[in-house]
Amino acid sequence: MKRHSFIFLLLVLTYCIPLVSSAETDAERKARLEAALNQVEQQIVVQERLVTAKRTERQSLERDISVIEGEISQAQLGIQARAIAIAQLSDQIGDKVVVLQILEERLKKQEQSLADLVRKSAAMDDFSLVEVMLSKKSFSEFFNEVASFQAIKKSLNESMLALEGIQNDTYEQKGLLENKQETEAEMKRIQELEKKEIEQKEKQKSSILSVTKGQESEYRKLLQAQQKTAAELRNALFNLLGGGGGISLPVAVELAQYAESKTGVQAAMILAILEQETNLGSNLGSCVYNDIKIDRPVMHPDRDQPVFLAIAGILGFDARTRSVSCPLVRGGVRTGWGGAMGPSQFIPSTWAVYGGIVKSGNTWVYSEASDAIRRINGTGSPANPFNNRDAFLATALLLRDNGATGSYAADRTAALRYYAGWGGASNPANAFYGDGVMNRKAKFEGQIRVLSGG
């Protein structure tokens, strides 16, 4: 059988990102990185098709090892693509830093110029036009002085407008810089997760080959030995991020099957997404919506805070004590915003879509007619993001709206849209998320069969 290793990654890296001399221009570096990224993304697509085709074959030792090796190769290519993207971001961050330095210099000069004009204007304001006229020997001197006065006033206005423009540009550039730094930090976090995933798959492959010695009959025995019994599964926990810890697996399956009956999204898919989200966010900890993390509130002040406060008022909990997710911080740099709520980890503005929170003028209010979760449940109370049944149903609704239909391709795409939005779903660098969800879905399908006695 073909064996993959990190040698493959190193060879591809060497091929795609050749060593360059220090004489390389910025434009040449940019073009080189773009070409390398395009090439790796094409390789990811090819590898993804190979793995998908292999999955359709009858389960066997040879097939399963090939799938594992293919997933390792995909992850390695994903790491490479992300490394190139991080390099591009680093360049862009450097550019933004230079722009900010230039703007700050302009700002200092403009502030100094404004201060000089203010002093001159104040000095002239101390004299009336009559005093100025009497102090001059001729009308021409008087009118020259008046012209100078008007010119200073005009320059003062222009300087203030220029200062405002520079301040706005500086604020915008700082925002762009922060966004790029956050994106870079998120990419580095995903790198760490992908590397751990590769290590686990390498161990899994080595273990299988060591135990089976390449024999199909031994592999069948191994699969049977690894399959948990119904009794073991009934005692297993299903961990929920933001859901107060773990619930029993049978209860989680029941909640997911309920959501499936209402939306058509398979229970195993719902469980896979919730477990994947818990795995990715397990290090976020708990925050309060208006905590300050790295000079900013945890929750987005315009997009989410007003909605969260409306939800708190509607459901009757204290917003100042209710735990929500924290933003990720790596090396002193934040990654995006926190504020995700409950087991489904929806941010308030997303929960509003399914939970009936609508905008009325400048405020957010509850609309029973817009509460899809309450309508489906047939309950007499508003949807609650911290309630497990409501959260499972919300996850299923979002997956349904993202196109989950039960097929491998559709569910994988829906998972990618859940993670990266519709625009990011087609980005090969995000493939790891969709692959991870589908692996978890297959696991839960097997466990649900065992629990149901199938």
Phi, psi and omega per residue, in radians:
M1 nan 2.622 3.129
K2 -1.245 2.344 3.120
R3 -1.951 2.344 3.079
H4 -1.851 2.631 3.072
S5 -2.678 3.138 -3.135
F6 -1.208 -0.216 3.047
I7 -1.040 -0.677 3.094
F8 -0.991 -0.812 -3.129
L9 -1.089 -0.753 -3.129
L10 -1.118 -0.680 3.123
L11 -1.129 -0.754 3.133
V12 -1.151 -0.703 3.109
L13 -1.043 -0.758 -3.131
T14 -1.109 -0.663 -3.111
Y15 -1.269 -0.751 -3.027
C16 -1.444 -0.517 -3.096
I17 -2.170 1.306 -3.085
P18 -1.152 2.693 3.075
L19 -1.149 2.438 -3.119
V20 -2.221 2.747 -3.135
S21 -1.380 2.857 -3.140
S22 -1.183 -0.159 -3.123
A23 -1.433 -0.042 -3.124
E24 -1.081 2.292 3.126
T25 -1.396 2.885 3.107
D26 -1.050 -0.721 -3.138
A27 -1.127 -0.713 3.123
E28 -1.146 -0.725 3.124
R29 -1.108 -0.759 3.138
K30 -1.066 -0.791 3.134
A31 -1.130 -0.676 -3.132
R32 -1.139 -0.777 -3.137
L33 -1.147 -0.699 3.121
E34 -1.110 -0.733 3.128
A35 -1.137 -0.724 3.140
A36 -1.127 -0.739 -3.131
L37 -1.135 -0.737 3.118
N38 -1.060 -0.706 -3.122
Q39 -1.145 -0.776 -3.128
V40 -1.164 -0.699 3.125
E41 -1.086 -0.649 3.069
Q42 -1.128 -0.686 3.108
Q43 -1.152 -0.633 3.103
I44 -1.094 -0.773 3.140
V45 -1.076 -0.767 3.124
V46 -1.078 -0.813 -3.123
Q47 -1.115 -0.654 3.130
E48 -1.098 -0.710 3.121
R49 -1.150 -0.671 3.129
L50 -1.116 -0.765 -3.135
V51 -1.155 -0.744 3.137
T52 -1.066 -0.734 3.111
A53 -1.133 -0.689 -3.115
K54 -1.156 -0.594 -3.134
R55 -1.119 -0.463 -3.115
T56 -1.313 -0.223 -3.136
E57 -1.329 2.798 3.100
R58 -1.091 2.429 -3.097
Q59 -1.092 2.312 3.095
S60 -2.768 2.969 3.095
L61 -1.043 -0.815 -3.104
E62 -1.083 -0.746 -3.137
R63 -1.144 -0.815 -3.065
D64 -1.160 -0.658 3.073
I65 -1.147 -0.715 3.116
S66 -1.095 -0.686 3.111
V67 -1.128 -0.794 3.127
I68 -1.049 -0.785 3.132
E69 -1.116 -0.679 3.107
G70 -1.127 -0.706 3.110
E71 -1.156 -0.638 3.072
I72 -1.089 -0.786 3.133
S73 -1.097 -0.720 3.094
Q74 -1.043 -0.786 -3.130
A75 -1.128 -0.693 3.121
Q76 -1.109 -0.743 3.104
L77 -1.169 -0.627 3.086
G78 -1.096 -0.710 3.093
I79 -1.097 -0.729 -3.137
Q80 -1.127 -0.781 3.134
A81 -1.059 -0.717 -3.130
R82 -1.195 -0.611 3.112
A83 -1.090 -0.715 3.109
I84 -1.172 -0.746 3.134
A85 -1.101 -0.658 3.098
I86 -1.134 -0.698 3.094
A87 -1.078 -0.724 3.100
Q88 -1.108 -0.749 3.122
L89 -1.103 -0.699 3.126
S90 -1.041 -0.718 3.088
D91 -1.096 -0.779 -3.122
Q92 -1.140 -0.659 3.087
I93 -1.098 -0.734 3.092
G94 -1.061 -0.707 3.101
D95 -1.093 -0.750 -3.135
K96 -1.129 -0.656 3.112
V97 -1.076 -0.741 3.113
V98 -1.103 -0.782 3.125
V99 -1.048 -0.747 3.129
L100 -1.111 -0.683 3.109
Q101 -1.076 -0.749 3.122
I102 -1.118 -0.766 3.137
L103 -1.120 -0.684 3.130
E104 -1.133 -0.662 3.076
E105 -1.117 -0.791 3.112
R106 -1.069 -0.675 -3.121
L107 -1.107 -0.775 3.126
K108 -1.074 -0.797 -3.132
K109 -1.120 -0.720 -3.123
Q110 -1.180 -0.665 3.099
E111 -1.122 -0.695 3.111
Q112 -1.140 -0.751 3.119
S113 -1.106 -0.727 3.129
L114 -1.110 -0.717 3.136
A115 -1.086 -0.729 3.112
D116 -1.090 -0.756 -3.129
L117 -1.146 -0.682 3.121
V118 -1.082 -0.743 3.127
R119 -1.102 -0.759 3.139
K120 -1.137 -0.729 3.138
S121 -1.120 -0.720 3.141
A122 -1.130 -0.682 3.138
A123 -1.112 -0.726 -3.128
M124 -1.260 -0.543 3.127
D125 -1.164 -0.329 -3.133
D126 -1.250 -0.261 -3.127
F127 -2.000 2.412 3.039
S128 -1.395 2.854 3.123
L129 -1.095 -0.578 3.121
V130 -1.127 -0.738 3.121
E131 -1.128 -0.690 3.121
V132 -1.139 -0.718 -3.102
M133 -1.158 -0.742 -3.114
L134 -1.196 -0.405 -3.105
S135 -1.472 -0.152 -3.092
K136 -1.740 2.644 -3.122
K137 -1.458 -0.348 -3.097
S138 -2.543 2.836 3.107
F139 -1.159 -0.562 -3.116
S140 -1.102 -0.724 3.094
E141 -1.113 -0.679 -3.141
F142 -1.087 -0.839 -3.111
F143 -1.195 -0.560 3.052
N144 -1.101 -0.696 -3.136
E145 -1.176 -0.719 3.105
V146 -1.108 -0.707 3.128
A147 -1.093 -0.712 3.105
S148 -1.104 -0.705 3.125
F149 -1.065 -0.824 3.141
Q150 -1.128 -0.658 3.138
A151 -1.121 -0.709 3.121
I152 -1.121 -0.759 3.115
K153 -1.063 -0.727 3.134
K154 -1.148 -0.774 3.122
S155 -1.096 -0.631 3.126
L156 -1.096 -0.777 3.114
N157 -1.113 -0.768 -3.133
E158 -1.123 -0.677 -3.138
S159 -1.147 -0.675 3.133
M160 -1.166 -0.681 3.088
L161 -1.139 -0.728 3.120
A162 -1.109 -0.715 3.129
L163 -1.088 -0.736 3.126
E164 -1.098 -0.706 3.127
G165 -1.115 -0.765 3.132
I166 -1.124 -0.715 3.126
Q167 -1.095 -0.721 3.116
N168 -1.134 -0.757 3.113
D169 -1.071 -0.735 -3.136
T170 -1.107 -0.769 3.126
Y171 -1.068 -0.760 -3.134
E172 -1.121 -0.783 -3.125
Q173 -1.144 -0.652 3.088
K174 -1.124 -0.682 3.096
G175 -1.106 -0.756 3.105
L176 -1.113 -0.696 3.125
L177 -1.113 -0.786 3.131
E178 -1.066 -0.730 3.135
N179 -1.083 -0.742 -3.138
K180 -1.199 -0.664 3.089
Q181 -1.127 -0.692 3.117
E182 -1.146 -0.734 3.115
T183 -1.095 -0.726 3.119
E184 -1.094 -0.755 3.126
A185 -1.108 -0.697 3.110
E186 -1.117 -0.729 3.124
M187 -1.093 -0.709 3.134
K188 -1.163 -0.617 3.092
R189 -1.129 -0.747 3.133
I190 -1.145 -0.606 3.061
Q191 -0.975 -0.787 -3.119
E192 -1.093 -0.746 3.137
L193 -1.131 -0.713 -3.139
E194 -1.159 -0.663 3.118
K195 -1.126 -0.708 3.094
K196 -1.123 -0.672 3.124
E197 -1.100 -0.722 3.113
I198 -1.105 -0.784 3.135
E199 -1.027 -0.730 3.139
Q200 -1.144 -0.724 -3.135
K201 -1.217 -0.630 3.074
E202 -1.092 -0.739 3.107
K203 -1.134 -0.721 3.135
Q204 -1.072 -0.787 3.139
K205 -1.119 -0.797 -3.140
S206 -1.076 -0.712 -3.138
S207 -1.123 -0.772 -3.136
I208 -1.081 -0.824 -3.105
L209 -1.177 -0.592 -3.138
S210 -1.192 -0.742 -3.084
V211 -1.307 -0.721 -3.014
T212 -1.539 -0.330 -3.067
K213 0.953 0.491 3.110
G214 1.378 0.201 -3.093
Q215 -1.712 2.228 -3.122
E216 -1.068 -0.715 -3.114
S217 -1.092 -0.685 3.122
E218 -1.198 -0.565 3.127
Y219 -1.183 -0.669 3.094
R220 -1.079 -0.719 3.105
K221 -1.101 -0.702 -3.136
L222 -1.117 -0.772 3.131
L223 -1.061 -0.712 3.126
Q224 -1.155 -0.687 -3.131
A225 -1.197 -0.565 -3.102
Q226 -1.398 -0.333 -3.101
Q227 -1.246 2.132 -3.128
K228 -1.272 2.581 3.099
T229 -1.370 2.878 3.112
A230 -1.056 -0.652 3.137
A231 -1.116 -0.725 3.127
E232 -1.137 -0.717 -3.136
L233 -1.188 -0.605 3.125
R234 -1.139 -0.439 3.131
N235 -1.662 -0.031 -3.098
A236 -1.373 2.688 3.099
L237 -1.799 2.551 3.007
F238 -1.986 1.959 -3.064
N239 -1.393 2.439 3.139
L240 -2.187 2.160 3.083
L241 -1.274 2.179 3.127
G242 1.367 0.079 -3.107
G243 -1.879 0.330 3.097
G244 1.404 0.420 3.096
G245 1.848 -2.497 -3.064
G246 -1.821 2.667 2.972
I247 -2.096 2.849 -3.127
S248 -1.162 2.579 -3.140
L249 -1.023 -0.758 3.104
P250 -1.021 -0.650 3.097
V251 -1.164 -0.724 3.114
A252 -1.093 -0.723 3.116
V253 -1.110 -0.736 3.121
E254 -1.070 -0.768 3.120
L255 -1.114 -0.729 -3.135
A256 -1.182 -0.677 3.117
Q257 -1.181 -0.602 3.045
Y258 -1.083 -0.816 3.128
A259 -1.105 -0.638 3.094
E260 -1.087 -0.724 -3.118
S261 -1.121 -0.424 -3.098
K262 -1.660 -0.387 -3.018
T263 -2.152 -0.372 -3.070
G264 1.539 -0.136 3.102
V265 -1.379 2.256 -3.034
Q266 -1.080 2.475 -3.108
A267 -1.007 -0.712 -3.128
A268 -1.093 -0.593 3.121
M269 -1.202 -0.728 3.128
I270 -1.092 -0.800 3.125
L271 -1.103 -0.673 -3.119
A272 -1.102 -0.749 3.123
I273 -1.132 -0.806 -3.116
L274 -1.104 -0.690 3.120
E275 -1.215 -0.680 3.116
Q276 -1.101 -0.756 3.119
E277 -1.110 -0.705 3.114
T278 -1.117 -0.707 3.141
N279 -1.134 -0.773 -3.114
L280 -1.231 -0.580 -3.034
G281 -1.830 0.227 -3.016
S282 -1.133 -0.297 -3.112
N283 -1.774 0.246 -3.070
L284 -1.417 -0.450 -3.141
G285 1.260 -2.827 -3.118
S286 -2.188 2.431 3.108
C287 -2.330 2.995 2.970
V288 -1.875 2.584 -2.935
Y289 -0.926 -0.628 -3.076
N290 -1.844 0.263 2.973
D291 -1.009 2.656 3.089
I292 -1.813 2.132 3.088
K293 -2.185 2.046 -3.118
I294 0.933 0.972 2.996
D295 1.200 0.175 3.118
R296 -2.439 2.676 3.088
P297 -1.153 2.701 -3.127
V298 -1.023 -0.834 -3.043
M299 -1.726 2.510 -3.141
H300 -0.991 2.128 -2.998
P301 -1.180 -0.482 -3.103
D302 -1.749 -0.787 -3.049
R303 -1.306 -0.703 -2.943
D304 -2.038 -0.650 -3.068
Q305 -0.981 -0.835 -3.135
P306 -1.071 -0.641 3.131
V307 -1.185 -0.740 -3.140
F308 -1.078 -0.750 3.127
L309 -1.126 -0.623 3.082
A310 -1.150 -0.746 3.114
I311 -1.066 -0.768 3.134
A312 -1.045 -0.766 3.136
G313 -1.138 -0.690 -3.111
I314 -1.207 -0.742 -3.078
L315 -1.558 -0.247 3.054
G316 1.418 0.520 3.039
F317 -1.903 2.837 -3.118
D318 -1.478 1.955 -3.114
A319 -1.064 -0.433 -3.070
R320 -1.380 -0.209 -3.120
T321 -2.099 -0.170 -3.111
R322 -1.326 2.204 -3.104
S323 -1.326 2.372 2.997
V324 -2.314 2.999 -3.097
S325 -1.231 2.641 3.057
C326 -1.596 2.698 2.975
P327 -1.226 2.582 3.117
L328 -1.284 2.385 3.108
V329 -2.161 2.171 3.112
R330 -2.273 2.095 3.119
G331 1.034 0.599 3.131
G332 1.385 0.103 -3.136
V333 -1.986 2.263 3.103
R334 -1.356 2.608 2.987
T335 -1.973 1.761 3.074
G336 1.136 -2.605 -3.077
W337 -2.048 2.711 3.002
G338 -1.661 -2.705 3.065
G339 1.716 0.125 3.100
A340 -1.226 2.513 -2.954
M341 -2.054 2.395 2.925
G342 1.103 -2.972 -3.058
P343 -1.045 -0.640 -3.109
S344 -1.402 -0.198 3.108
Q345 0.952 0.783 3.033
F346 -1.477 2.402 2.961
I347 -1.304 2.714 -3.047
P348 -0.926 -0.725 -3.102
S349 -1.153 -0.499 3.063
T350 -1.361 -0.732 3.117
W351 -1.026 -0.609 -3.112
A352 -0.987 -0.577 -3.099
V353 -1.071 -0.687 -3.080
Y354 -1.793 -0.325 -3.054
G355 -1.737 0.130 3.019
G356 1.384 0.395 3.089
I357 -1.665 2.037 -3.057
V358 -2.188 2.770 -3.134
K359 -1.598 2.302 3.079
S360 -2.222 1.793 -3.025
G361 1.199 -2.103 3.133
N362 -1.790 0.139 -3.101
T363 -2.155 2.836 3.094
W364 -1.847 2.305 -3.094
V365 -2.314 2.933 3.135
Y366 -1.624 2.357 3.087
S367 -2.170 1.931 3.140
E368 -1.038 -0.639 -3.122
A369 -1.131 -0.461 -3.125
S370 -1.657 -0.017 -3.100
D371 -1.492 1.554 -3.092
A372 -1.111 -0.649 -3.109
I373 -1.159 -0.799 3.116
R374 -1.097 -0.725 -3.125
R375 -1.105 -0.747 3.140
I376 -1.192 -0.731 -3.135
N377 -1.235 -0.463 -3.088
G378 1.194 0.558 -3.119
T379 -1.680 2.988 -3.133
G380 -1.783 0.283 -3.108
S381 -2.345 2.718 -3.134
P382 -1.093 2.681 3.089
A383 -1.067 2.508 -3.056
N384 -2.215 2.031 -3.107
P385 -1.154 -0.261 -3.125
F386 -1.716 0.076 3.065
N387 -1.671 2.242 -3.044
N388 -1.030 -0.796 -3.121
R389 -1.077 -0.785 3.125
D390 -1.126 -0.689 -3.109
A391 -1.169 -0.756 3.107
F392 -1.067 -0.732 -3.140
L393 -1.152 -0.689 3.119
A394 -1.096 -0.736 3.095
T395 -1.047 -0.766 -3.141
A396 -1.121 -0.702 3.132
L397 -1.100 -0.752 3.132
L398 -1.156 -0.709 3.096
L399 -1.108 -0.727 3.095
R400 -1.045 -0.801 3.139
D401 -1.179 -0.379 3.090
N402 -1.508 -0.025 3.026
G403 1.805 0.227 3.132
A404 -1.201 2.156 -3.123
T405 -2.214 -0.088 -3.130
G406 1.927 -0.416 3.094
S407 -1.329 2.738 -3.105
Y408 -1.034 -0.863 -3.068
A409 -1.122 -0.772 -3.092
A410 -1.178 -0.734 -3.122
D411 -1.206 -0.663 3.120
R412 -1.111 -0.750 3.109
T413 -1.122 -0.719 3.116
A414 -1.076 -0.687 3.110
A415 -1.123 -0.730 3.120
L416 -1.123 -0.670 3.099
R417 -1.185 -0.610 3.082
Y418 -1.062 -0.673 -3.076
Y419 -1.477 -0.819 -2.941
A420 -2.086 0.125 -3.091
G421 1.367 2.979 -3.099
W422 -1.154 -0.596 3.136
G423 -1.222 -0.669 -3.091
G424 -1.467 -0.149 -3.086
A425 -1.137 -0.504 -3.111
S426 -1.562 -0.010 -3.137
N427 -1.357 2.029 -3.106
P428 -0.987 -0.457 -3.122
A429 -1.170 -0.317 3.130
N430 -1.648 0.101 -3.061
A431 -1.009 -0.554 -3.087
F432 -0.966 -0.633 -3.084
Y433 -1.194 -0.858 3.127
G434 -1.070 -0.710 3.125
D435 -1.124 -0.722 -3.141
G436 -1.101 -0.739 3.132
V437 -1.112 -0.753 -3.096
M438 -1.184 -0.607 3.051
N439 -1.111 -0.737 3.128
R440 -1.171 -0.663 3.123
K441 -1.048 -0.785 3.126
A442 -1.049 -0.690 3.117
K443 -1.093 -0.806 -3.101
F444 -1.212 -0.571 3.072
E445 -1.011 -0.763 3.111
G446 -1.143 -0.740 -3.121
Q447 -1.186 -0.633 3.101
I448 -1.146 -0.685 3.085
R449 -1.064 -0.752 -3.136
V450 -1.123 -0.785 -3.125
L451 -1.113 -0.570 -3.121
S452 -1.534 -0.020 3.117
G453 1.405 0.255 -3.118
G454 -1.505 nan nan
